[in-house]
Amino acid sequence: MERIAIFAALQWECRPILRQLRRVTRERRAGVTVWRGTTPAGDVWLVKTGMGLARAATAAGAVTDASRFDLIVSTGCAGALAPDLLPGDLAVASAIIDNGGAHFETNITQREQIRRAAVRAALHVAAGPVLCSPHVLATEAEKYAAAAHGAIAVEMEGAPIAASAGHAGIPFVSVRAILDTAATELPHLGKVIDPQNGKLRPWALASYLATQPGALPALLAMQDMRRAAQSSLDKFFAAWLGN
């Protein structure tokens, strides 16, 4: 039976995988939460990294040094760079590109298995390079500029996870649910979002809206986008891990 390590940044991104796990145990490794369980697809270690490159690098190092895996997966949400991607669509990475231009290729065999599972789940799938950014791309202009890399989507954790997999000689894949479109203008999420769990911080939100009341519709729209992304991750992981 295969042993799979799945990395996701936030609690809500972890829930679709947790729903598929049986005989689950929870532990902490180097300050990182790890759940271990079984599925028909294999034994799974689910790792909650927190947001950003540094947290992802810490989590990847702690876990890949602890055990041998047959596959490493980066998942969660992503922002669209391709204009035709909508909230809830899946982006399956052909490669992860970091800001320095380094390319981390994904495993073509595993990538095709992921694509087939997404089709079984009746999800719209796009394949192509995915950019790993050190910061949120908050404006349409920033996303347009980033699309010059040739990437179809952007996220903030995949590169160090892919690098760790490559260093260990373990196949790597990335599947992300689209959260915001290429045209979505995001409010200053860093001011109101907890980077460890992705939840709105009530006091920070109240303070921010006191000075930026026009941001409320965008924040509410983001909650709808999150629900679409989580629903797609639920369907995908039920099809892939529950097969």
C-alpha positions as CSV (number, residue, x, y, z in Angstrom):
1,M,0.0,0.0,0.0
2,E,1.3,3.5,-0.9
3,R,2.2,6.1,1.7
4,I,1.1,9.6,0.7
5,A,2.0,12.9,2.2
6,I,-0.5,15.7,1.5
7,F,0.3,19.3,2.4
8,A,-2.3,22.0,2.8
9,A,-1.9,25.4,4.4
10,L,-5.2,26.1,6.2
11,Q,-7.7,24.1,8.3
12,W,-10.5,24.5,5.8
13,E,-8.2,23.1,3.1
14,C,-7.4,20.1,5.3
15,R,-11.0,19.2,6.0
16,P,-11.7,17.6,2.6
17,I,-8.8,15.2,3.2
18,L,-9.7,14.6,6.8
19,R,-13.2,13.5,5.8
20,Q,-11.6,10.6,3.8
21,L,-9.3,9.4,6.5
22,R,-10.0,6.4,8.8
23,R,-8.2,5.4,12.1
24,V,-6.9,8.9,12.4
25,T,-4.2,10.0,14.8
26,R,-3.0,13.6,15.4
27,E,0.5,14.7,16.4
28,R,2.8,17.7,16.3
29,R,6.2,17.7,14.5
30,A,8.4,20.7,14.7
31,G,5.4,22.8,15.5
32,V,3.4,21.5,12.6
33,T,0.1,19.5,12.9
34,V,0.1,16.1,11.2
35,W,-2.8,13.7,10.9
36,R,-2.2,10.1,10.0
37,G,-4.9,7.9,8.7
38,T,-5.8,5.2,6.1
39,T,-7.8,5.4,2.9
40,P,-8.5,2.9,0.1
41,A,-5.8,4.7,-1.9
42,G,-3.1,4.2,0.8
43,D,-1.8,5.4,4.1
44,V,-2.0,9.3,4.3
45,W,-0.1,11.8,6.3
46,L,-1.9,15.1,6.2
47,V,0.2,18.1,7.1
48,K,-1.2,21.6,7.9
49,T,1.6,24.0,6.9
50,G,0.1,27.4,7.5
51,M,0.4,30.1,4.8
52,G,3.5,31.1,3.0
53,L,6.9,29.8,1.8
54,A,8.7,29.7,5.2
55,R,6.0,27.7,6.9
56,A,5.7,25.3,4.0
57,A,9.4,24.8,4.0
58,T,9.5,24.0,7.7
59,A,6.6,21.5,7.4
60,A,8.0,19.8,4.3
61,G,11.4,19.4,6.0
62,A,9.9,18.0,9.2
63,V,7.8,15.4,7.5
64,T,10.0,14.2,4.6
65,D,12.8,13.7,7.1
66,A,10.5,11.6,9.3
67,S,9.4,8.9,6.9
68,R,9.6,7.6,3.4
69,F,6.7,8.4,1.0
70,D,5.6,7.1,-2.4
71,L,4.0,10.4,-3.3
72,I,3.9,14.0,-2.1
73,V,0.9,16.2,-2.9
74,S,0.5,20.0,-2.5
75,T,-3.2,21.1,-2.3
76,G,-5.5,23.8,-1.1
77,C,-6.7,26.9,-2.9
78,A,-5.1,29.1,-5.6
79,G,-5.8,32.3,-7.4
80,A,-6.6,32.2,-11.1
81,L,-4.2,33.7,-13.6
82,A,-5.8,32.3,-16.7
83,P,-8.9,34.4,-17.4
84,D,-11.2,31.4,-18.1
85,L,-10.8,29.8,-14.6
86,L,-13.6,30.3,-12.2
87,P,-14.0,29.6,-8.4
88,G,-14.2,25.9,-7.8
89,D,-12.3,24.9,-11.0
90,L,-9.3,22.7,-10.4
91,A,-5.7,23.6,-11.5
92,V,-3.5,20.5,-11.8
93,A,0.1,21.7,-12.1
94,S,2.4,20.5,-14.9
95,A,5.1,22.3,-12.9
96,I,5.6,24.7,-10.0
97,I,7.4,27.9,-10.9
98,D,9.0,30.0,-8.1
99,N,9.6,33.7,-8.3
100,G,13.2,33.1,-9.2
101,G,12.1,31.2,-12.3
102,A,13.0,27.7,-11.0
103,H,10.7,24.9,-12.4
104,F,9.7,21.9,-10.3
105,E,8.1,19.3,-12.7
106,T,5.2,17.2,-11.4
107,N,5.0,13.5,-12.0
108,I,3.1,12.8,-15.2
109,T,1.6,9.5,-14.2
110,Q,0.3,10.7,-10.9
111,R,-0.9,13.9,-12.6
112,E,-3.0,11.8,-15.0
113,Q,-4.5,9.9,-12.2
114,I,-5.5,13.1,-10.5
115,R,-7.0,14.4,-13.7
116,R,-9.1,11.2,-14.1
117,A,-10.4,11.5,-10.5
118,A,-11.4,15.1,-11.1
119,V,-13.3,14.1,-14.2
120,R,-15.1,11.3,-12.2
121,A,-16.1,14.0,-9.7
122,A,-17.5,16.1,-12.6
123,L,-15.1,19.0,-12.0
124,H,-13.7,21.4,-14.5
125,V,-9.9,20.8,-14.7
126,A,-7.1,22.9,-16.2
127,A,-3.5,21.7,-16.5
128,G,-0.5,24.0,-16.7
129,P,2.3,25.6,-14.8
130,V,1.4,27.1,-11.4
131,L,3.3,30.0,-9.9
132,C,4.4,29.9,-6.2
133,S,4.4,33.5,-5.0
134,P,5.9,34.9,-1.8
135,H,2.9,37.2,-1.3
136,V,-0.8,37.5,-2.2
137,L,-1.4,38.9,-5.7
138,A,-4.2,41.3,-4.7
139,T,-5.0,43.2,-7.9
140,E,-5.9,42.3,-11.4
141,A,-2.8,44.1,-12.6
142,E,-0.5,42.0,-10.4
143,K,-2.1,38.8,-11.7
144,Y,-1.8,40.0,-15.3
145,A,1.9,40.6,-14.8
146,A,2.4,37.2,-13.1
147,A,0.7,35.4,-16.0
148,A,3.7,36.4,-18.1
149,H,5.4,33.4,-16.4
150,G,3.0,31.3,-18.4
151,A,1.3,30.1,-15.2
152,I,-2.5,29.4,-15.1
153,A,-2.8,29.9,-11.3
154,V,-0.9,31.2,-8.3
155,E,-0.4,29.9,-4.7
156,M,2.1,30.4,-1.9
157,E,3.4,27.1,-0.6
158,G,4.1,24.7,-3.5
159,A,7.7,25.4,-4.4
160,P,9.4,24.4,-1.1
161,I,7.2,21.3,-0.9
162,A,8.1,20.4,-4.5
163,A,11.8,21.1,-3.8
164,S,11.7,18.8,-0.7
165,A,10.1,16.0,-2.7
166,G,12.7,16.4,-5.5
167,H,15.6,16.3,-3.0
168,A,14.1,13.1,-1.5
169,G,13.5,11.6,-4.9
170,I,9.7,11.3,-4.3
171,P,7.1,11.9,-7.0
172,F,5.3,15.2,-6.6
173,V,1.9,16.5,-7.8
174,S,-0.1,19.6,-7.1
175,V,-3.9,20.0,-7.3
176,R,-5.5,23.3,-6.3
177,A,-9.1,24.6,-6.3
178,I,-9.5,28.1,-7.7
179,L,-10.6,30.6,-5.1
180,D,-10.5,34.0,-6.9
181,T,-10.6,34.8,-10.6
182,A,-7.9,36.7,-12.6
183,A,-10.1,39.7,-12.5
184,T,-10.9,39.6,-8.8
185,E,-9.6,42.6,-6.8
186,L,-8.9,41.4,-3.3
187,P,-9.1,43.6,-0.2
188,H,-6.0,43.8,2.1
189,L,-6.5,40.2,3.3
190,G,-3.3,40.2,5.2
191,K,-4.8,42.7,7.6
192,V,-7.9,40.6,8.5
193,I,-6.9,37.0,7.9
194,D,-5.0,34.7,10.3
195,P,-2.1,33.2,8.3
196,Q,-2.2,30.0,10.3
197,N,-5.8,29.0,9.9
198,G,-7.2,31.4,7.2
199,K,-10.0,32.6,9.4
200,L,-11.1,36.2,9.6
201,R,-9.8,37.9,12.8
202,P,-12.9,39.7,14.2
203,W,-11.2,42.6,15.9
204,A,-8.9,43.2,12.9
205,L,-11.9,43.0,10.6
206,A,-13.9,45.5,12.6
207,S,-11.0,47.9,12.7
208,Y,-10.3,47.6,9.0
209,L,-14.0,48.1,8.0
210,A,-14.2,51.2,10.2
211,T,-11.7,52.8,7.8
212,Q,-12.5,50.8,4.7
213,P,-16.3,50.2,4.7
214,G,-16.3,49.6,1.0
215,A,-14.3,46.4,1.4
216,L,-17.3,44.5,3.0
217,P,-18.8,43.3,-0.3
218,A,-15.5,42.0,-1.5
219,L,-14.9,40.1,1.8
220,L,-18.4,38.6,1.6
221,A,-17.7,37.5,-2.0
222,M,-14.5,35.9,-0.8
223,Q,-16.5,33.7,1.6
224,D,-18.7,32.5,-1.4
225,M,-15.5,31.8,-3.4
226,R,-14.1,29.8,-0.5
227,R,-17.2,27.7,-0.3
228,A,-16.9,26.9,-4.0
229,A,-13.3,26.0,-3.6
230,Q,-13.9,23.8,-0.6
231,S,-16.8,22.0,-2.3
232,S,-14.6,21.1,-5.2
233,L,-11.8,19.8,-2.9
234,D,-14.4,17.7,-1.1
235,K,-15.6,16.2,-4.4
236,F,-12.1,15.6,-5.7
237,F,-10.7,13.9,-2.6
238,A,-13.7,11.7,-2.3
239,A,-13.1,10.5,-5.8
240,W,-9.3,10.2,-5.5
241,L,-8.8,8.9,-2.0
242,G,-12.2,7.1,-1.6
243,N,-11.9,5.1,-4.8
